[in-house]
Amino acid sequence: MKLGVFVSDYTITVDTLDRLKAEKLGIILVANGVYHATIKENGKTSPLLDKTPNLYVLSEDLQTRGIAESDVDKRVKVVNYGDVVDLIFNEYEKTAWL
């Protein structure tokens, strides 16, 4: 199964993601989840970024929080709403919201 997971909270831990089984996992960072793509704690990036190479962050939610796209970790692709729709319909069979 190809699973796209929306992460909307910065306090989520990777434990939840570890329980999800998918042949292809995509993480789409939205709302306060965008902080995973930009904030470093104690010099380390969010462990969420190590879970899959398929990482996306919603540009509109970055802008709402005053975060520049240049501040986004290089492993994360910045996408807009149209791109998210394309991901849902073309890349992932199922989606989940965490």
Protein Blocks (a to p, Z undefined) as FASTA:
>chain_A
ZZddddfbfkbcfklmmmpccfbdcdddehjllmmmmpcgehiacfklmmpcbdcddfkl
mmmnopafklpcfkbccddfklmmmmmmmmpmbdcdZZ
